Amino acid sequence: MKLVTILGSTGSIGRSALEVISKCRDRFKVTGLTANSNIRLLEDQIKKFKPEIVAVADGANAIKLRKKLDIEVLSGNAGIAEVASYSRSDFVLSAIVGFAGLLPTLSAVRAGKTVGLANKESLVVAGEIVMAYAAKYGSKIIPVDSEHSAIFQCVDGRSRESVKRVVLTASGGPFFGKSKKELARVTLEDALKHPNWDMGRKITIDSATLMNKGLEVIEAHHLFGFPSDKIDVLVHPQSIVHSMIEFKDRSYLAQLSVPDMKGPIAYALSYPERLEEPMPELDLSRIEKLTFRKPDTECFPCLLYAYEASKEGGTMPAVLNAANEAAVDAFLQKRIGFNDIPVIIKEAMNLHRKEPVTEIDVVIEADRWAREKAKAILMEIGDKK
């Protein structure tokens, strides 16, 4: 019986993970859950899965849950970090969205847990630190993002020297093929209509701008040890080939399945074994074609900025990520247009003087600086409009 903690259990990944676990009660037991603000759903999850320890972001919500349920409920960043390192847990699914997932992920890594990593930002902003801690404390990191799960499955047991390059696939989002003029007219509602995947709002917007793929390039660099210039991106609208590797002899190995996050979640939970049918069947006979195209970095420059940040290194990826989170939040509030998102990111990067990432406080300060700078840039954009 594997004891599982889920950080971000009320989000898209967390809910899918609990669906997988609910069908395999003989193999997995939930020992810890954390959530941000959706305490109504969290309460239902607690009643169904009966964890031993829970944490929520807000103290007032923690009090409400304590009054309703006979369970230990912690609160705030410290409480979530404590759940992440809970002694009676073997596997921690890190599914908190954004920079907020960094410290809980580090807490789980320091505790030597096997971490199913769905929070790509942890590696984007502090990859050197996270991977160094994993080596130091014996923590195994298994990727949950569909693309990184695919690469993990392709490279597992193979020498890195045999791999010429990694190819991450991207759906292209709802706007691939559109011009900048057309992108200037898109609405929030348009951007939230992802053609293939059911994801949270922030990640859906990142997919539309191709920033999600840029963050994945940086994540793949830290996870697999390949330099970013050996990690390519191809737009694959069908979302069937989740990623692939090219060997030095020019042959390819790819991982295919229907676009359903329960697949990579189940693989991370059960690794090195595989669960029985956690997702629908991929009927290859009904697929008419699989297409691949180079991304348009002129209309979708966020991907290019991520490559630039990865090459710069130091605190630049943290600035990229923080400015993006601030810009996406403003877009979700309808304060800026779609094409303003990359403008804010690039201006913040241009203004930043990078520092080496020697400790986590350096990353936290870079994140704070970038959010303040993005806020000022947002005000300038508002004044111009």
C-alpha positions in Angstrom: 0.0 0.0 0.0 1.5 3.3 -1.1 0.7 6.3 1.1 0.0 9.4 -0.9 -0.1 13.2 -0.2 -1.6 15.5 -2.8 -0.6 19.2 -2.7 -3.3 21.1 -4.5 -6.0 18.4 -4.3 -8.9 20.7 -5.5 -7.1 21.7 -8.7 -7.4 19.9 -12.1 -4.4 17.6 -11.5 -5.4 16.9 -7.9 -8.9 15.9 -8.8 -7.7 13.6 -11.6 -5.2 12.0 -9.2 -8.0 11.3 -6.7 -10.0 9.7 -9.6 -7.2 7.4 -10.3 -6.7 6.5 -6.6 -10.5 5.9 -6.1 -10.3 3.1 -8.6 -7.2 1.6 -6.9 -8.0 1.6 -3.2 -6.1 -1.6 -2.7 -2.9 0.0 -3.9 -3.1 3.6 -2.6 -4.2 5.4 0.5 -4.4 9.2 0.8 -2.7 10.4 4.0 -2.5 14.2 3.3 -4.3 16.9 1.3 -3.8 20.6 0.8 -5.9 23.2 -1.0 -6.0 26.9 -1.6 -9.5 28.3 -1.2 -12.0 25.7 -2.4 -12.8 24.3 1.0 -16.2 23.0 0.0 -14.6 20.5 -2.4 -11.8 19.8 0.0 -14.4 18.9 2.7 -15.9 16.4 0.3 -12.5 14.9 -0.5 -11.7 14.6 3.2 -15.0 12.7 3.8 -14.3 10.4 0.9 -10.6 9.7 1.3 -10.1 10.2 5.1 -6.6 11.7 5.1 -4.7 12.0 8.4 -3.5 15.6 7.9 -4.8 18.6 5.8 -3.7 22.1 5.2 -5.3 25.2 3.6 -3.8 28.5 2.6 -6.1 30.7 4.7 -6.3 30.5 8.5 -10.0 31.3 8.6 -10.8 28.4 6.3 -8.8 26.1 8.5 -10.9 27.1 11.5 -14.1 26.4 9.5 -12.9 22.9 8.6 -11.7 22.1 12.1 -15.2 22.9 13.4 -16.8 20.6 10.8 -14.4 17.7 10.8 -12.5 15.6 13.3 -9.1 16.0 11.6 -5.9 18.0 12.0 -6.1 21.1 9.7 -3.0 23.3 9.3 -2.9 26.6 7.6 -0.6 29.0 5.7 2.7 28.3 3.9 4.1 26.6 7.0 1.1 24.3 7.3 1.2 23.3 3.6 5.0 22.6 3.9 4.4 20.4 7.0 1.8 18.3 5.1 4.3 18.0 2.2 6.9 16.5 4.5 4.4 14.4 6.6 6.2 11.4 7.9 3.4 8.9 7.0 3.6 9.5 3.3 5.6 7.7 0.6 4.6 9.7 -2.4 3.9 13.4 -2.7 2.0 14.8 -5.8 3.1 18.4 -6.2 0.2 19.9 -8.1 0.0 23.5 -6.7 0.0 25.9 -9.6 2.7 28.5 -10.0 5.5 29.8 -7.8 3.4 29.0 -4.7 4.3 25.3 -5.3 8.1 25.9 -4.8 8.5 25.8 -1.1 6.1 22.8 -0.5 7.9 20.9 -3.2 11.3 21.7 -1.6 9.8 20.5 1.8 8.8 17.2 0.2 12.2 16.8 -1.4 14.1 17.6 1.8 12.0 14.9 3.5 13.3 12.4 0.9 9.9 11.7 -0.6 9.2 10.4 -4.0 7.7 13.5 -5.7 5.3 13.3 -8.6 6.1 16.8 -10.1 3.2 18.6 -11.8 4.4 22.0 -10.5 6.8 22.9 -13.3 7.6 26.3 -11.8 9.6 24.7 -9.0 12.2 23.6 -11.6 11.9 26.7 -13.7 12.8 29.1 -11.0 15.0 27.0 -8.8 16.0 23.9 -10.8 19.6 23.8 -9.6 18.5 23.9 -5.9 15.7 21.4 -6.3 17.8 18.8 -8.1 20.7 19.3 -5.7 18.4 18.7 -2.8 16.9 15.6 -4.4 20.4 14.2 -4.8 21.3 15.1 -1.2 18.2 13.8 0.5 17.5 10.8 -1.8 14.3 12.1 -3.2 13.2 10.7 -6.5 11.4 13.1 -8.9 9.0 11.6 -11.4 7.5 14.1 -13.9 3.7 14.3 -14.2 3.4 16.9 -17.1 2.4 14.8 -20.1 5.4 15.9 -22.1 7.9 15.2 -19.4 6.3 11.9 -18.5 6.6 11.0 -22.2 10.4 11.9 -22.2 10.8 10.1 -18.9 9.3 6.9 -20.4 11.5 7.2 -23.5 14.8 7.8 -21.8 14.3 5.5 -18.8 17.1 2.9 -18.7 18.9 4.5 -21.7 22.2 6.4 -21.7 22.0 10.1 -22.2 24.9 9.9 -24.6 22.7 7.9 -27.1 20.1 10.8 -27.2 20.8 13.5 -29.8 17.9 15.8 -28.8 14.5 15.9 -27.0 11.4 17.1 -28.8 8.5 18.5 -26.8 5.2 18.6 -28.5 2.7 21.4 -28.2 -1.0 21.5 -29.1 -0.5 25.1 -30.2 -3.5 26.1 -28.2 -6.7 27.7 -29.6 -4.9 30.4 -31.6 -2.1 28.7 -33.5 -2.0 30.0 -37.1 -3.5 33.4 -36.2 -1.8 36.7 -37.0 -0.8 39.3 -34.4 -3.8 41.4 -35.7 -6.1 38.5 -35.1 -4.6 37.9 -31.6 -5.2 41.5 -30.6 -9.0 40.8 -30.9 -9.2 37.6 -28.9 -11.2 37.5 -25.7 -10.6 35.8 -22.4 -13.4 33.4 -23.2 -11.7 32.5 -26.5 -8.3 31.9 -24.7 -9.9 29.6 -22.2 -11.2 27.2 -24.8 -8.3 24.7 -25.2 -8.9 22.4 -28.1 -7.7 19.2 -26.4 -6.9 19.4 -22.7 -9.0 20.1 -19.7 -6.7 22.3 -17.5 -6.9 25.1 -15.0 -7.3 28.7 -16.1 -3.7 29.8 -15.7 -2.2 26.9 -17.5 -4.8 27.2 -20.3 -3.7 30.8 -20.9 0.0 29.7 -20.8 -0.8 27.1 -23.4 -2.4 29.7 -25.7 0.7 32.0 -25.5 3.1 29.0 -25.8 4.6 30.1 -22.5 3.6 26.7 -21.0 5.9 25.1 -23.6 8.7 27.5 -22.8 8.5 26.7 -19.1 8.6 23.0 -20.1 11.8 23.5 -22.0 13.4 24.9 -18.8 11.9 22.1 -16.7 13.2 19.4 -19.1 16.7 20.9 -19.0 16.8 20.4 -15.2 15.0 17.0 -15.2 17.0 15.3 -17.8 20.2 17.2 -18.0 20.0 18.3 -21.6 21.0 21.8 -22.5 18.1 23.9 -23.8 19.6 24.0 -27.3 19.1 20.2 -27.4 15.4 20.6 -26.5 13.1 21.5 -29.4 9.4 22.2 -29.7 7.1 21.1 -32.4 3.4 22.0 -32.7 1.3 18.8 -32.9 -2.4 19.8 -32.9 -3.7 16.3 -32.4 -2.0 15.9 -28.9 -1.4 12.2 -29.5 2.4 12.2 -29.5 3.2 13.7 -26.1 6.9 14.0 -26.8 9.8 12.1 -28.3 13.5 11.7 -28.3 15.8 11.5 -31.3 18.8 9.2 -30.9 22.2 9.9 -32.4 21.6 7.4 -35.1 18.6 9.6 -36.2 15.9 7.2 -35.1 13.1 8.4 -32.9 11.2 7.0 -29.9 7.8 8.6 -29.0 5.1 8.1 -26.4 1.5 8.1 -27.6 -1.9 8.1 -25.8 -5.1 10.0 -25.8 -4.8 13.5 -24.2 -5.8 12.6 -20.7 -3.8 13.6 -17.6 -4.9 10.5 -15.7 -2.3 8.6 -17.8 0.9 10.3 -16.6 -0.6 10.7 -13.1 -1.2 7.0 -12.9 2.3 6.2 -14.2 3.9 8.5 -11.6 1.9 7.0 -8.8 2.6 3.4 -9.8 6.2 3.7 -11.3 7.9 1.4 -12.2 4.7 -0.6 -12.7 1.7 0.4 -14.8 -2.0 0.5 -13.7 -4.7 -1.2 -15.6 -6.4 1.3 -18.0 -6.4 4.6 -16.1 -7.4 6.4 -19.3 -9.5 5.7 -22.5 -8.0 3.6 -25.3 -6.1 5.2 -28.1 -7.7 3.8 -31.3 -4.9 4.2 -33.9 -7.2 3.0 -36.7 -9.4 6.1 -36.3 -6.5 8.6 -36.5 -6.3 9.9 -40.0 -3.1 11.9 -39.6 -0.5 13.2 -37.2 1.0 16.5 -38.1 4.0 18.5 -36.8 4.9 22.2 -37.4 7.5 24.6 -36.1 6.1 27.1 -33.6 5.5 30.7 -34.7 7.7 32.7 -32.3 6.9 36.0 -34.0 3.3 35.8 -33.0 3.9 33.8 -29.9 7.2 35.2 -28.6 6.8 33.8 -25.0 8.5 30.5 -26.1 11.5 32.5 -27.4 11.7 34.4 -24.2 11.8 31.2 -22.2 14.7 29.9 -24.3 16.5 33.3 -23.7 15.9 33.0 -19.9 17.2 29.4 -19.9 20.3 30.5 -21.7 20.8 33.4 -19.3 20.3 31.3 -16.3 20.6 32.6 -12.7 17.6 34.5 -11.6 16.3 35.2 -15.1 14.0 32.2 -15.3 12.4 33.3 -12.0 11.8 36.7 -13.4 10.3 35.2 -16.6 8.0 33.1 -14.5 6.9 35.8 -12.1 6.3 38.4 -14.8 4.2 35.8 -16.7 2.1 35.0 -13.6 1.4 38.7 -13.1 0.6 39.3 -16.7 -1.7 36.2 -17.0 -3.5 37.2 -13.8 -4.1 40.7 -15.3 -5.4 39.1 -18.5 -7.7 36.8 -16.5 -9.1 40.0 -14.8 -9.5 41.5 -18.3 -7.2 44.4 -17.5 -4.9 43.8 -20.5 -5.1 42.3 -23.9 -3.7 38.9 -25.0 -0.8 40.6 -26.9 0.2 42.6 -23.8 1.2 39.4 -22.0 4.6 38.9 -23.8 5.2 42.7 -23.7 5.1 42.7 -19.9 7.4 39.7 -19.7 10.0 41.0 -22.1 10.2 44.4 -20.4 10.7 42.8 -17.0 13.4 40.6 -18.4 15.1 43.6 -20.0 15.1 45.5 -16.8 16.5 42.7 -14.7 20.2 42.3 -13.7 20.5 38.5 -13.2 22.2 37.0 -10.1 23.5 33.5 -9.6 21.0 31.2 -7.7 23.0 30.3 -4.6 20.1 29.9 -2.2 16.3 29.9 -2.2 16.1 33.5 -0.8 17.7 34.8 -4.0 14.9 33.2 -6.0 12.2 34.5 -3.7 13.7 38.1 -4.0 13.9 37.8 -7.8 10.2 36.7 -7.8 9.2 39.6 -5.6 11.1 42.1 -7.7 9.6 40.8 -11.0 6.1 41.0 -9.7 6.6 44.6 -8.6 8.2 45.5 -11.9 5.4 43.8 -13.8 2.8 45.7 -11.8 4.5 49.0 -12.8 4.6 48.0 -16.4 0.9 47.1 -16.2 0.1 50.5 -15.0 2.0 52.1 -17.9 0.1 49.9 -20.3 -3.2 51.0 -18.7 -2.2 54.7 -18.9 -1.5 54.4 -22.6 -4.9 52.8 -23.2 
